[in-house]
Amino acid sequence: MSTFLLSLAVIAFCIAALAVGILLKKDGTFPETSIGKNRDMRRKGIICPKEKERKLYTKSHEYCSNCRKT
């Protein structure tokens, strides 16, 4: 029982620390995790699977509807 309570306390502390980090951050938002909308991933040349498939099978180099450049 003590192991369970200790684990629960550690998890609660971690969640509280994440919440405080988000609240104190200037923007207060999570980073964009969608491949199509993340500028850093685009800079590294990582594109979403839909866009990659479109480039492979067509001559179009447009972004797919979900991956519009932001």
Helices and strands as residue ranges (DSSP letters): H 2-24, G 35-37, H 39-43, H 49-57, G 65-67
